[in-house]
Amino acid sequence: PPRSTLFPYTTLFRSTPFLRITLVLHFLRQALATQTVPSNQILVGLSLFLTLVIMNPVLREIYTTAWQPLEAGKLSFEQAADLGSKPLKRFLLRFARDKDIQLFLELSHSPRPANANEVSLSVLVPAYIISELRTGFQIGTVLYLPFLVVDLVVASITLSIGMMQLPPVMISAPFKILLFVLVDGWNLVVGSLIRSFG
């Protein structure tokens, strides 16, 4: 496919909430100790749909301001790329930490921009990615804590009654799943993820 067709998709995929969502869902599955349930396909599919929900306003703005005029021949590819990058930059700037932007400015030996809008995508995208990695790990750690408490309680009970042959994880897993279902975990996790992008 021509470069003009691939550009929006490859750039947007690297700079979307997909990374944070997949990280959090992976941490959740590990915390529940359900091994491969839900499967990777389900987690990736859910992550893609949630990413589309969050990115819909940005994608719509890129489509109307850059893609449609480009297809109509009113703009050159360079002009469309410049216009299309503006909504994306605004989104990335909301979630990329200043510290991470500064790091990639130094690593790329780029001149210090006069304001945030002048930061190039080559700096902003990797800064956003490591900011999202940090946020994903923070949310994953918070998700782990209640299930870790269940593991500790079950382990202490099994040891106190002398059940040393039976792995505590086998006993705690149903309790963790039950806890997750009782608090309507999927609703809480998905709702919190989407709201975290405000």
BELBEL-V480418 format. One record per run of one state. SS is the DSSP state (a for helix, b for strand, c for the rest). FROM is the first residue (numbers start at 1). LEN is the number of residues. If there is no record, write none. Layout:
SS_FROM_LEN, SS_FROM_LEN
//
This chain:
c_1_2, a_3_12, c_15_3, a_18_15, c_33_7, a_40_32, c_72_5, a_77_19, c_96_2, a_98_10, c_108_8, a_116_3, c_119_2, a_121_40, c_161_7, a_168_15, c_183_2, a_185_11, c_196_3
//
